[in-house]
């Protein structure tokens, strides 16, 4: 089945705005109706001078003198121009406000829908492309609704009203005025079909440029440290030039439209001028009708020269609309459950029951894992890079769903729980700490916007962050910069821990929370973790084994399987993979020189 057109998809989306769309369309119609009346008034003025007492005004209005007819014509002119101005104001207000409202709603709806899509969606997309959709593409649609929609309605109004007048007043000449229109419309739709793929390419390349810019600005420190400014400038230049060339192809085609249409219009205008003139000279057409037709032919055909520009705007908007609505039509594979739990009442009983998971079909990264984590206990996952440690946490938070098996919280399959309740029950401290551009206070209170200042301070004290925060230029009101770039790694990590403390979540997940800090900071973080993990179910992904020596249970993962389990002392005594890792980290492992000499 063929996909609906972008305009029909947009019409369905804007269902609740249809009354406003129809009202704006009515104002556009009335504005154009009164806008094309002045040529008729000019014709009536000529009629008064030529026909005098037999003029149209004289026949339809009870005035006895020619001066009176002129006054009546002046009053009609005032009314027509006044109403034209009124409806121009009304359609301008209606369309522009509608454009702003739809722009706002589309941007918010698209962003909100993105937020609820699974993590796999974002791994297949670039942030720059997604930003282009919610910004550039939405703005393209706004520009069309600001001007293009009104132009299309007014062109249609012009054709209908002037055509009606021509076929009533001078049917023998009317066909000449309309002779170019089929050719103009055919050319417009032909250009439209050829422009559509060109503008789709333009919008895709706009996303590519944004993506590369976002990547480079996010990695500016790396670019500077490797003095890669010139290379990255060339990379951006290459993407930007592709965007320029994509636009160039579209511009070349769209720019050819208006000059070609002007020639066609000229033929229609000349035919009306000559044929109508002959009929008037022969006495077969009234002078005022001929004068009106000459003016109206130009008013009929000349606006069609802007049809190319309007169609150009339309195609850009429809290409953008397709990208926006494709996001909104993307179905989330992680669906919300319907069971409600009170996060503060959660005990923290976690179970992995024969869990298998694959990011790509047929390539499992977690294989038949069964683990029970009792409430209030601390467990740790260790293993080499790629063993599946972080994936276990992603499954627990339902960033992904298990391929087979089940994960339960307090005996309830997490797929049955509301995502808000599940994730509110879990405090997450990541290795890659993300701080928002804002104050220290805002970042600590991110998970609990209603927290008092005293509660924020208490959480910071538990995380041993309070003292360094007071040393910052503005204390808790200090701006941390984008991603917290004004703070050190250890400071960011302690703010992240304070955020988890303040959340009061009954389950705490620590994803290598001390892997990127110095020994002193690690010791401070460890003291904090010992405090906050009391009476909480704590899941730790550890790189430094010294940080999990006191865990109630340690699971060693290898290629997605649990190959060892026990306490620190039990696993060291066992002498397996964990013991080997421990020996390497403590320096007890025997290293061998490449040539066989021990050292």
N, C-alpha and C positions, 0 to 999 in steps of 0.2 A: 504494500500500500504506500502511495506517495506521501511525502511529508507535507503538512499544511504550509501555505505560504507564510512568510514572516508577518505580513500585515494582518492575516486572519488569526495568527497566534497572539499578536499584540492586542487585537480586538477582544479576544477571549480573556486575556490577562486583565484588561482595563474595564471589565464588566461594570464595576461600581462607579466608573467615571462616564458611562455612556450618556446619561442625561446632560452632563456638562459638555461632552463632545458634540452632542446634537445641538445644544444651545449655542456653542461657539460657531458651529457650522451655519446656523440660522443667521447669526450676526454677520458672518462673512458673506452669505448670500445677499442679505439686504444691503450691505455696504456696496457690493458690486452692482446691485440693481439700481441704486441711486447714483452710482458712479458713472454708469453708461447713459444716464438721462440727459446730461448737458448737450450732446449732439442733437438730441430730439428738440431741445429748447432752442438751439440755433436754427434748426429747420423751421420751427414755428415762428421765430423772429423774421426769417426771410419770407415766410408765408404771409405775415402781416403786411410787410412792405409790398409784396407782389400782388396779393389777392385783396388786400385792404378789408372791406366790409365782408367779403366772402371767405375770410381766413378761418382756419379751424378754431382759433380762440374766439372769433366773433360768433361762430355758430354754436359753440358749447357754453359760452359765458354771457350773462345778460349785461353786456357793456355796449354803449351806443357809439362811442368814439374810438378812433384809432389810438389816441393817447391812452384811453382806458384799457385797450387791449395790451398795450406795452406795459402798463402798470400791473395788470393781471399776470403777464409773463414774468415781470420782475419778482412778484410775490411767489410765483411758482418756483422760480430759480432759487430764491432764498430758502424756501421749504426743502427743496431737493438737496441743496448744498448742506443745509443744516442737518438733515437726516443722514446724509452720507457721512458727515463728520461724527455724528453720534454713534452710528454703527461701526465706524472705523475704530473709535475709542473702545466700544464694547467688545468687538472681536479681538482687539489687541490685548485687552485685559484678560479675556476668557482664555484665549489660546496660550498666552505666556504663563498665566498662573497654572493652567493645566499642565503645560510642559514642565514647570518646576515641580509640581506635585508628583507627576508620573516619574520624573527623573529621580526624585527623592525616594519614592516607594520602590522603584526597580533596584536602585543601589542598595537600599536596606534589605530588601527581600533577597537579592542575590548574595549579599554578604552573609545574611543570617542563614541562608540555605547552605552556603559553603561551610559555615561553622559546624553544621550538623552532618556533614559528609564524613565518611570514614577517612582515616589517615592515609589509606592506600590511594585515595583520590589526589591528595596533595603531593604524594611521592611521584605521581605521573604528570603533575603540572608544575610550571614555574611560577613563583610568586609574582614576577613581573607581568606574566600573561594574565594572571587573575586580577592584578591591579589595573591592567589595561581594560579589562572587561567592566569592572565596577566604576571606573573613572572615564576613560576615553570613549568607550562604546556607549555608555549611558549619556554622555554629553553629546555624542553624534545624534542620538535620538531626540534629545532636547532641542537641538538646533533645527531639526526637521519640524517638530511640533510648534516651535516658535514662529516659523515662517512658511515652510514648505506645505503644510496641510492647508493653510489659508490660501496659498497661491493656487493649489490644485482645485479647491472648491470654487474660487473666483474665476478660474479659467472655464470650468464647466458651466458656471452661471452665465458667463459672457456668451458662450456658444448657444446656450438654450434661449436666452432672452433676445439676443440680437437676431438669432435665426428665426425665432417666432415673429419678430417684427418684419423681417425681410419677406418671409413667405406670405404674410398677411398684406403688407403694403405694396410689394413689387415682386410677385412670384416669378415673373418672367426673367428677372435679373438675379434673384436670390441664389440660384444654383451656381452662378459664376463666383459669387463670394465664397461659397462653401466648397467649391471645386478643389482647392488646395488642402482642405482639412484631412481627408482620408490619407493623403500622402504624408502630411505632417504627423498624423497619429501612427501610421505604419513606421515611419522613420523613428519616432520616439520609442516605440516598443522594440524595434530592432536594435536601437542603441542601448536600450535598457537591458536586453538579453546579453549583449556583448559586454556591457559594463559590470553586470552582476558578479562574474567570477573575478574580474579585475579588482573590484572593491573588497571582495572576500580575501583576496591576496594582500591587499593593503592593510586590512584590519589584523590579519594574522602576523604580518611583518611588524606592525605597531606593537603587538604583544611581544614579539621577539626582541625588539629594541628595549622595551621596558624591562624585560627579563634580564637582559645583559647589564643594563644600568643598575638594576637592583642587586645583582650578584656582585658587580664591581664596587658599588658603594658599601655593601655589607662587608666586603673583603678589603677595604681600603688600607688597613694596617699591613696586610700581607703584600699588597701591591707596592706600598712604600718600602717595606723592608727588603724586597727583592728588586727594587728600582725598576719596576715593570711599567712605569707610567706610559712610556712611549708605545710599548706593545699593547697595553690595554686601550690606549687612545686609538690605535689602529684597529683593534677588535670592534670597538664601539663605532668607529668610522665605517667599517665594513657593513655592520648591521644597519646603521643609519642610511648608508648609500643604497642598500637593498630596499629600504623603505622609500627612499627618494625615487628609485627606478620603478618600483611598483606603482607609486603615485604618477610617475611620468607617463606610464602606459595608459593609465586611466584618464589623465589630463589630455593626452593627445587625442583620444577618441571623443571625450565629452566636449572638448573645445571645437571640434569640427561640426557639431550639431547646429549651433545657432547660425553660422554663416550660410549653411545649406538651406536651412528653413527660411531665412530672409529672402532668398531668391524665389522660393516657392510662393511666399507671401506676396512678393512684388508682382508676380504673374496674376494672382487673384485680384489684387488691388487695381491693376491696370485694366483688367477685363471688365470689372464693375464700373470703373470710371468711364471707359469708352462706350460700353453697351448701354449703360444707364443714361449717359449723355445723349446718345442717339435717340433713345426713347423719349427723353424730355424735349429735345428739339422737335421731335415729330408730334408732340402733344399727347403722347401715350402715358406720360408719367408727370405727376405734379412736381413743381420746382422744389417745394419744401421736402418732399419725399426723396428726391435725387440728392439734395444737399445733405439730408440726414444720412442717406446711405453712404455717401462718400466719406463722411466722418466716421460712421459706425463700422465701415469695412476695415478701416485702419484700427479701430478699437477692438474689432473682432480678431483680426489676424496678428496684430503686432504683439500682444501678450504671449502668443504661442512661441515667440522667439525665446522666451524665458523658460519654455517647457524643458529644454535641455538642462538648464541650470537647476530647475526644480527636480527633474528626474535624477540628476547627479546627486542632489541632496538626499533624495528619496533612497537611492541605491546605497549610499553610505549608511543611512539610518537603518535600512533593512539588513545590511550585512552585520551591523552592530547588534540589531535586535535579535538576529539569529544566534549570535554568540551569547548574549545575555540569557535568552530563554532556554538555550541548550543547557546552561548551568542550572537554571531553575527546574528543568525537566530531568536532571540527573537524579536518579533515585539512590537514596542512601542504603547501603547493604547492611549497615549496623542500625537496626530498628530499635526504637524505644520499647522497653517492656511495660507492662501495665500494673505490676505489683509495687505498692508503696511501702517503704520502711523508713523509720525515723533514724537518721544517721547517728544521733546521739545515743540511741538505744541499741546500736549494733554491738554484739559481743566480740566479733572479730574472728569467728571460726571459719577458716579458709580450707577449701579442699580442691585439689586438682585430681580429677578422676579419669585416668586413661586418656590424657590430653595429647592429641596430635595436631600439629599446625604446619601449614605450608604457605609461604607468601606466593609461590607459584605452583600450580598443580603438578603433583608428582615429585616435588622436591621438598620434603618435610624438613623443618628446622627444629621442631619439637616432636619427639617420638615416644608415644605411649607413656607419658609421665603421670605417675600417681603420687600425690603428696598430701599429707594432712598437717595443718598448722593450727595448733590449739590456741584458744583465745589468750591474749596477754603474753604470748611467747615471742621470742626473737629467732628467726631463721635466716640463713644466709645462702645465697647462690654464688658459687665460684666456678671458675673454669677459664679456659683459654678464650681468646677473642673469637667470636663466631660460634661459641658453644650453645647459645640460646638463652643466656641469662636475661638480657634486656627484653627479649621477646616474651618471656614469662610475665614480666611486669606489664607489657603492652596488652597481653591477653587478660590480665587481671583487671586492668582499667577499661577493658573493652574498646581499645583503640582498634583491635581486630577481634573477630570471633574465631573460636577454635574450629578446626576442620572436623575433628571427631572428638568425642569425649565431652566433659563438662567441667566448669569451674563453679563452685558454690560459695556463697557467703551466708553464714549462719543457717546452712542447710537449704538455701534457696539458690537455684540456678541463676547466675548473674544475668543471663539473657532474659529472664522474666522480670527483672527489676527495672524501674525507671532509671535511665542513665544519670539523671540529676542526683537521685538518692545514692546510687552506687558510687559515683565519683566524689560525692560529698562525704562519703564514709571513709575515703582514702586520702591521706595527706601525702603528697608526692614531692620529694626533693630530688631533682635531677642533677646529673653530672654537668649537663649543659644548662646552667642557670639562665633563665630569661627574666630580665627586669624591664618593666615598661618605662618609657620616658615620663618621668614624674618625680614626686618626692619620695624619700625613704619611707615616710609614713604611709603614703598611698600604696607602695609596693608590699609592705608588710601586711597591710589590711586588705590586700587584694581579694583574698578568699572570704573575708568577712567585712563588708563595707560598713556594717553597723557597729563595728567594734569601737569602744571608747579609746581615748588617748592612753589612759592608764593601762588598759588591756594590751595595747600595742607595745608599750614600754615593758610590761611584764614579760611578754613573749620575747622581746629583744634581749632582756636580761637572761632568760633561760638559754637563748642561743648565743650568749656572750657577745652580743653585738652592740649593747647599749653604750659601752664606753667609747668605742670608735665612732659611733653615730654622734655622740656629743662633741667629739673633736672635729666633726665636719663643719664647714663654714656656717651653715644654717641649721645644724642639728638634724632633727627629724624632717625639717622642711627643705633640706638640701635636694636639689634636682640631680638625679643620678645619671642623666643622659640616656641616649638610645641604647637599649640592651644593657644599661648599667655601666657604660664604658668609662665613667668617671671614677669608678670604684675598682679596687683590686679583686682578683679572683676569690680570695678568701673572704673579703667583705661581702661580695655578692652571694657567696655560698651561705654565709651566716644570716643574711637577710632572708634568703630562701628558707632556711631552717626556721627562722622566726615566723615566717608566713605559715609554715606547716604547723608550728606550735599553736598559733592563734586560731587555726581552723578547727582545733579540738576534734579532729577526726580520730575514730577509734582504731583505724588501721593506718600504719605509717610505712611508706615505701621509700627506701633510700637507694637511688641508683648511682653507685660509685660516688657518693657525696664528698669524699675526701681525696679523690684521686689526683686533683690538680692544684693542691695547696701545699704549703711548706709544713715542716714538722710541728712548728709552734701552733700554727693555725689548725693543723690536724688534731693536735692535743686538745685545743679549745673546742673544736667541733665534736670530738669524741665525748668530752665531758657533757656537752649539751645533749648529745644523742642518748647518753646513758640516763639523763633526767627525763627526756620526753618519751623514751621508749617504755618507761615503767607503766604497767597496767595497759599497755597498748600492744596489739599484735603488730610486730615489726618485721618487715621483709627487707633484707639488705642484699644488694648486689655489690660484691666487694672485689676490689682489685688488690688493695693492701690487706693481706690476711691478718695483720696485727689488729685491725679494727674489728674483727669478728671473733676474736678468741673466746669471748664470753657468750657467744650465741648458744641458744638451747639446742639448735640443730643446724648442721651445715650440709648442704647438698652440692656435690661436685658434678657438674655437667660436662659432657663431651659429645659433640655432634648431636645435641638435642636429647640425649639420654642421661638419666641419673645413674652414674657409675659408682658413686660412693656416697654414704650418708652417715652422720654421726656427730659427736662433739669434736671440738678442736683436738683435745687430748686423744680421743679414740682414733681419729683419722691420722694424727701424727704417728701414733703407735702402730697403726695398720700398715704404714709404709707404702701406700699406693700413690696415686696421682697427687692427692692433696699434700702428702709428705714431700713429694718432689717440688711442688710449688713453694712450700714453706721453707725448704732448704735453700732454694734459690734466693728467696727474699731475705732470709736471715744470714746468708753468706756461708752456710754450712755445706753447700753443694761443692763438689770438687770440679774445678774448671780444668780443662785440658788445652794445652797449647796446640795450635794447628799442626805442629811437627811432632807432637807426642810428648812434650815435656810438661809435667805438672807444674802448676804455680798457685 
